């Protein structure tokens, strides 16, 4: 498992569907954190091969870690080709979503990598632990994109009853103070997405970032109407696309074959409940620097205040 003590913050930039790019992954590593790339962002596995080669070439010489995210749902028909690319380029960490991580564990551990599993329930966490993952990412209520259902503090404490290994928290990690709070609560690292949608190295359009800059928590709605899976969206984006968030395809089976997920998401924009921290486009390095300053301020101010309760 990656040692976050070597990094500027115990932070992973979330692998965001139709947002993350190889440039963002490289910029995150150069800024002192870990960044993730979701495999489906590349329209074809040939493009994905080029992207992974680009990241590997930029980061391998200095052994800077990065994360690769894979859909492992049974309907995802690129899985075998993507797993072959994992074996070739050996990303430091591989995270899995929408299914069991067991299918990637042998390949990743054979080259010394770590496997992380996104989970939204304690039951999913237990299954991932039994499969042999190295770390859990608890996707909690308010997360952008595919979201969770539980409060991070309650979910973390529930998981700590049976798992003492590395745990990351995803969902509403939008400031340095949020990072400090989750570490104080017992997490080992955090995963932040929404703040980095506005990174200049991302795929997000200027209109997407402008909508985020005007949005508040009240503009974020959870719906299954786009992909069939619960996700958080900016309501103005759904309205512009003519999508009723209450008319979700609740009983329709998930089908990720043929890049259907791409077609479902490309005209609507996701964000988490921490969207209010996004004020406009910035470089990835500037965002990391701001988070680091906020983290230092929070710990400098709050930890001394807590000391009075130790006696």
C-alpha positions as CSV (number, residue, x, y, z in Angstrom):
1,X,0.0,0.0,0.0
2,X,1.2,3.5,-0.8
3,X,2.9,5.4,2.0
4,X,1.2,8.8,2.2
5,X,4.0,10.0,4.5
6,X,6.0,10.7,1.4
7,X,3.3,13.0,0.0
8,X,2.1,16.5,0.5
9,X,-1.3,15.3,1.7
10,X,-2.9,11.9,2.3
11,X,-5.0,12.6,-0.8
12,X,-6.1,10.7,-3.9
13,X,-7.6,12.8,-6.7
14,X,-10.6,10.7,-7.6
15,X,-10.7,9.0,-11.0
16,X,-13.6,10.9,-12.4
17,X,-15.6,9.6,-15.4
18,X,-15.4,12.0,-18.4
19,X,-13.3,14.4,-16.3
20,X,-9.9,12.9,-15.4
21,X,-7.1,12.9,-18.0
22,X,-3.5,11.7,-18.2
23,X,-2.4,15.3,-17.8
24,X,-4.4,15.5,-14.5
25,X,-2.8,12.3,-13.3
26,X,0.7,13.6,-14.0
27,X,0.0,17.0,-12.6
28,X,-1.4,15.5,-9.4
29,X,1.8,13.4,-9.0
30,X,4.0,16.4,-9.6
31,X,2.0,18.4,-7.1
32,X,2.7,15.8,-4.4
33,X,-0.5,13.7,-4.3
34,X,-1.9,10.6,-6.0
35,X,-4.3,11.0,-8.9
36,X,-6.5,8.4,-10.6
37,X,-7.5,7.7,-14.2
38,X,-10.8,5.8,-14.9
39,X,-10.4,3.4,-17.8
40,X,-13.6,4.2,-19.6
41,X,-12.5,7.8,-20.2
42,X,-10.6,6.5,-23.2
43,X,-13.1,5.8,-25.9
44,X,-11.1,2.8,-27.1
45,X,-8.5,0.5,-25.5
46,X,-6.1,1.7,-28.2
47,X,-6.4,5.2,-26.8
48,X,-6.2,3.9,-23.3
49,X,-2.9,2.1,-24.2
50,X,-1.5,5.5,-25.4
51,X,-2.7,7.2,-22.2
52,X,-1.2,4.6,-19.9
53,X,2.1,4.7,-21.8
54,X,2.1,8.5,-21.4
55,X,1.6,8.3,-17.6
56,X,4.1,5.5,-17.2
57,X,6.7,7.4,-19.1
58,X,6.2,10.6,-17.1
59,X,6.1,9.0,-13.6
60,X,8.0,5.8,-13.6
61,X,11.5,7.2,-13.6
62,X,10.9,8.9,-10.3
63,X,8.6,6.1,-9.0
64,X,5.8,8.5,-8.5
65,X,2.6,6.5,-7.8
66,X,-0.7,6.8,-9.6
67,X,-4.0,5.0,-9.6
68,X,-6.0,3.2,-12.3
69,X,-9.7,2.7,-11.9
70,X,-11.6,-0.2,-13.6
71,X,-15.3,-1.1,-13.9
72,X,-15.6,-4.8,-12.9
73,X,-19.3,-5.1,-13.6
74,X,-20.2,-8.3,-15.5
75,X,-21.6,-6.3,-18.5
76,X,-18.4,-4.2,-19.0
77,X,-17.0,-5.8,-22.1
78,X,-13.6,-4.1,-22.1
79,X,-12.4,-5.7,-18.9
80,X,-10.1,-8.3,-20.2
81,X,-8.3,-5.9,-22.6
82,X,-7.9,-3.3,-19.8
83,X,-6.5,-5.9,-17.4
84,X,-3.9,-6.8,-20.0
85,X,-2.9,-3.1,-20.1
86,X,-2.7,-3.1,-16.3
87,X,-0.3,-6.0,-16.5
88,X,1.8,-4.1,-19.0
89,X,2.0,-0.7,-17.4
90,X,1.8,-1.7,-13.7
91,X,0.0,1.2,-12.1
92,X,0.9,1.6,-8.4
93,X,-2.7,1.2,-7.4
94,X,-5.8,-0.2,-9.1
95,X,-9.2,0.6,-7.7
96,X,-12.4,-1.3,-8.7
97,X,-16.0,-0.1,-9.0
98,X,-19.4,-1.7,-9.6
99,X,-18.4,-5.3,-8.7
100,X,-16.0,-7.6,-7.0
101,X,-12.3,-6.8,-7.0
102,X,-11.3,-10.5,-7.0
103,X,-10.7,-10.6,-10.8
104,X,-7.9,-8.0,-10.7
105,X,-6.1,-9.0,-7.4
106,X,-3.9,-11.7,-8.7
107,X,-2.6,-9.7,-11.7
108,X,-1.9,-6.5,-9.6
109,X,-0.3,-8.3,-6.6
110,X,1.9,-10.3,-8.9
111,X,3.8,-7.1,-9.9
112,X,3.7,-5.6,-6.4
113,X,0.8,-3.2,-6.9
114,X,-2.1,-2.6,-4.5
115,X,-5.8,-3.1,-5.0
116,X,-8.4,-0.8,-3.6
117,X,-12.1,-1.4,-3.7
118,X,-14.8,1.3,-3.8
119,X,-17.6,0.2,-1.5
120,X,-20.9,1.8,-0.5
121,X,-22.1,-0.6,2.2
122,X,-20.5,-2.6,5.1
123,X,-21.5,-5.8,3.2
124,X,-19.6,-4.8,0.1
125,X,-16.6,-3.9,2.4
126,X,-16.7,-7.4,4.0
127,X,-16.8,-9.1,0.6
128,X,-13.8,-7.0,-0.7
129,X,-11.8,-7.8,2.4
130,X,-12.5,-11.5,2.0
131,X,-11.4,-11.2,-1.7
132,X,-8.0,-9.9,-0.5
133,X,-7.9,-6.1,-1.2
134,X,-5.2,-3.9,0.2
135,X,-7.5,-1.0,1.1
136,X,-11.1,0.1,1.1
137,X,-12.5,3.4,-0.2
138,X,-15.8,4.2,1.5
139,X,-17.9,6.1,-0.9
140,X,-20.2,8.1,1.4
141,X,-23.3,10.2,1.2
142,X,-22.9,13.4,-0.9
143,X,-20.1,12.1,-3.1
144,X,-20.2,13.3,-6.7
145,X,-20.8,10.8,-9.5
146,X,-21.8,7.4,-8.2
147,X,-22.6,8.1,-4.6
148,X,-23.0,6.4,-1.3
149,X,-25.8,6.2,1.2
150,X,-24.1,6.5,4.6
151,X,-22.6,9.3,6.7
152,X,-18.8,9.0,6.6
153,X,-18.3,8.9,10.4
154,X,-20.9,6.2,10.9
155,X,-19.7,4.2,7.9
156,X,-16.1,4.4,9.0
157,X,-16.8,3.2,12.5
158,X,-18.9,0.3,11.2
159,X,-16.1,-0.8,8.9
160,X,-13.5,-0.5,11.7
161,X,-15.3,-3.3,13.6
162,X,-13.9,-5.8,11.1
163,X,-11.1,-4.1,9.1
164,X,-8.1,-2.4,10.6
165,X,-6.3,-2.0,7.3
166,X,-6.1,1.2,5.2
167,X,-9.4,3.0,4.7
168,X,-10.0,6.0,2.5
169,X,-13.1,8.3,2.7
170,X,-14.7,9.6,-0.5
171,X,-17.5,12.2,-0.4
172,X,-17.6,15.9,0.3
173,X,-13.8,16.2,0.8
174,X,-13.6,19.7,-0.5
175,X,-11.2,21.5,1.8
176,X,-8.1,20.9,3.7
177,X,-10.1,21.0,6.9
178,X,-12.2,18.1,5.6
179,X,-9.0,16.1,5.0
180,X,-7.9,16.8,8.6
181,X,-11.3,15.9,10.0
182,X,-11.3,12.5,8.3
183,X,-7.8,11.7,9.4
184,X,-8.7,12.6,13.0
185,X,-11.8,10.4,12.7
186,X,-9.6,7.4,11.9
187,X,-9.3,7.3,8.1
188,X,-5.9,6.8,6.5
189,X,-6.4,8.9,3.4
190,X,-9.2,10.7,1.5
191,X,-10.4,10.7,-2.1
192,X,-11.5,14.1,-3.5
193,X,-13.2,14.7,-6.8
194,X,-15.4,17.7,-7.1
195,X,-12.8,20.3,-6.3
196,X,-10.6,18.9,-9.1
197,X,-13.3,18.9,-11.8
198,X,-12.3,22.6,-12.1
199,X,-8.7,21.7,-12.7
200,X,-7.3,23.1,-15.9
201,X,-5.9,19.7,-16.7
202,X,-9.4,18.0,-16.6
203,X,-11.8,17.4,-19.5
204,X,-14.4,19.6,-17.9
205,X,-15.7,22.3,-20.3
206,X,-15.7,26.0,-19.3
207,X,-19.5,25.8,-19.1
208,X,-19.3,22.9,-16.7
209,X,-16.9,24.8,-14.4
210,X,-19.0,28.0,-14.7
211,X,-22.1,26.1,-13.5
212,X,-20.1,24.6,-10.6
213,X,-18.9,28.1,-9.6
214,X,-22.5,29.3,-9.3
215,X,-23.9,26.1,-7.6
216,X,-24.6,25.5,-4.0
217,X,-25.4,22.4,-2.1
218,X,-29.0,23.0,-2.8
219,X,-28.3,22.4,-6.5
220,X,-27.1,18.9,-6.0
221,X,-29.6,16.1,-6.5
222,X,-29.3,12.3,-6.3
223,X,-30.9,10.4,-9.1
224,X,-30.8,7.1,-11.0
225,X,-32.3,8.8,-14.1
226,X,-29.0,9.1,-16.0
227,X,-27.2,5.7,-15.7
228,X,-29.5,3.5,-13.6
229,X,-27.1,3.9,-10.6
230,X,-27.5,6.4,-7.9
231,X,-25.4,9.5,-8.6
232,X,-25.3,13.1,-7.7
233,X,-25.9,15.7,-10.4
234,X,-26.2,19.5,-10.7
235,X,-29.9,20.1,-11.1
236,X,-29.5,22.8,-13.8
237,X,-27.6,20.3,-15.9
238,X,-30.4,17.8,-15.7
239,X,-33.0,20.4,-16.5
240,X,-31.0,21.6,-19.5
241,X,-30.9,18.0,-20.7
242,X,-34.6,17.5,-20.2
243,X,-34.1,14.8,-17.5
244,X,-36.5,14.5,-14.6
245,X,-34.4,13.4,-11.6
246,X,-37.5,11.7,-10.0
247,X,-38.1,9.5,-13.1
248,X,-35.1,7.3,-12.5
249,X,-34.7,3.9,-14.2
250,X,-34.9,2.3,-10.8
251,X,-35.7,-1.2,-12.0
252,X,-33.6,-1.3,-15.2
253,X,-30.6,-3.5,-15.0
254,X,-27.2,-1.9,-15.3
255,X,-25.6,-2.3,-18.7
256,X,-22.1,-0.9,-19.3
257,X,-21.4,-2.7,-22.6
258,X,-20.5,-0.7,-25.7
259,X,-19.6,2.4,-23.7
260,X,-23.2,2.9,-22.8
261,X,-22.1,4.7,-19.6
262,X,-20.3,7.3,-21.9
263,X,-23.5,8.0,-23.8
264,X,-25.6,8.3,-20.6
265,X,-23.3,10.8,-18.9
266,X,-21.7,13.0,-21.6
267,X,-24.5,15.6,-21.7
268,X,-25.1,16.0,-18.0
269,X,-22.8,17.2,-15.3
270,X,-22.0,15.6,-11.9
271,X,-20.8,17.2,-8.7
272,X,-20.8,16.4,-5.0
273,X,-22.3,18.3,-2.2
274,X,-19.1,20.2,-1.6
275,X,-19.5,22.0,-4.9
276,X,-19.7,25.4,-3.0
277,X,-15.9,25.3,-2.7
278,X,-15.4,25.6,-6.4
279,X,-15.0,29.2,-7.5
280,X,-13.5,28.8,-10.9
281,X,-10.8,27.0,-13.0
282,X,-7.4,26.6,-11.4
283,X,-4.3,24.4,-12.1
284,X,-4.1,21.1,-10.3
285,X,-1.0,22.4,-8.5
286,X,-2.8,25.5,-7.3
287,X,-5.7,23.4,-5.9
288,X,-3.3,21.1,-4.1
289,X,-1.5,24.1,-2.6
290,X,-4.7,25.6,-1.4
291,X,-5.8,22.3,0.2
292,X,-2.4,22.0,1.9
293,X,-2.7,25.5,3.3
294,X,-6.2,24.8,4.5
295,X,-5.1,21.6,6.1
296,X,-2.2,23.3,7.9
297,X,-4.5,26.1,9.2
298,X,-7.1,23.6,10.4
299,X,-4.6,21.4,12.3
300,X,-2.7,24.4,13.7
301,X,-5.9,25.9,15.1
302,X,-7.8,22.9,16.1
303,X,-5.3,20.4,17.6
304,X,-4.1,22.8,20.3
305,X,-7.8,23.5,21.2
306,X,-8.4,19.7,21.6
307,X,-5.4,19.4,24.0
308,X,-7.4,20.9,26.9
309,X,-9.6,17.8,26.9
310,X,-6.8,15.4,27.3
311,X,-6.5,15.9,31.1
